[in-house]
Amino acid sequence: MVLKAGTTHFNLRMGRTESGIPVYSIEDYDVGMSVTANAAAVISEVVAVTGPIPGNSIFVYRDTDGRWDGLNVVSGVFIDFFPLGAITEDEALSMAVARSHKSVS
């Protein structure tokens, strides 16, 4: 779904991993402010449209350079970024899921 947070235009895809973890993929459309520069507002818009974010959710985003990285989101609030440097969305999701499993262990 195409969304807008201020001047940031982005596409949001939602899904679940095989184990049921909610995943959110955000793709920057390079219109207005970037997702990177406006991450807090982007996550606020996602919450406004989709409702509460489950605690174990995984967020990845593609920046205007085409690289996929991660967003730390806690209780529906953007906290910070984590580097993935992935080329594809699937690669980013796999890396982010693996990272989340390590942090739980």
N, C-alpha and C positions, 0 to 999 in steps of 0.2 A: 504494500500500500504506500502511496506517495503522501508524505507529510511535510509540514513546514513548521519550523521553530524560529520565529523572528524572520530573518532573511535567509536562513538555512533551509535548503530543499533537500530532502533525502527520501530514500526508499527503505521501507521496513519489511523484513520477512521474519516470520515467526515459525518455530517448529519445535521438535523435541528430539533428543538423542534416542538411541535404541533403549537406553535405560530410563527414559522418561524425563530427563533434565530439560527444562525449557531453554531454548536458544533464540536469540534475537540477532539478526544480521542487519546492519545499517549501511547503506551505500550512499555516499556523498554524491550529489548531482553536480557539484561545483557551480552552484548558483548562490550568490550572496555569500554570507559568512560560512566558512567551512565547518564541518562537523567537529573537527579537532578544536577549532577556536570557540565553538559554541556547544560543547558537549553537555554541559549542565542543562541548558535549555532543550537540547535534543532529547535527553532522557526524560525531562519533565513532560515534554510533548508525548513521548511514547507512553508514559504512565497515564496521562490525561485521556489518551485514545484507547488504550488496552486495559486499563485498570491496574490494580496492585501487581507488583512484580514478585513472583515467588523468590524466596531467599537463595535458592541454589541456582538461579538463572545465570546463563552465560551470554555475554554481549561481545560481538565482534563488529568491526566497522572497516569499510574501505575508504581510505582518504583520497584526496584529490590527486595524489601521485599514483593511485592504483594499488597501494600496499594495504594489506589487511592486518590490523592490530586489535587489541582487546580494550575493553572498558570495564573497570571495576565499578559495579553498581551495588549499593547496599541499601536495602529498604526503599528502593525506587529512586535513590539519589546517586548521581555521578560522584565518584570519589577520586579516581585517577585513571591513568592509562597503563597498559602493560604491553610491552613490545612482543610482536609475533613475527612481523616481517614476511607474512605469507603472501604468496602470489595469487592463490585462489581462495574463495570463500570456504570450500570444503576443507582445504588445508588449514585455514585459520580455525575453523570449528574443531577439527581434530586436535590441533595444538592446544586450544583453549580448554577443551574437555580434559586432555591429559594433564594440563596445568592444574585444573580444579581438583582432580583426583589426588595429585601430589600434596596440595594444600590441606586436604582433609586427612591425609595419612599422618 
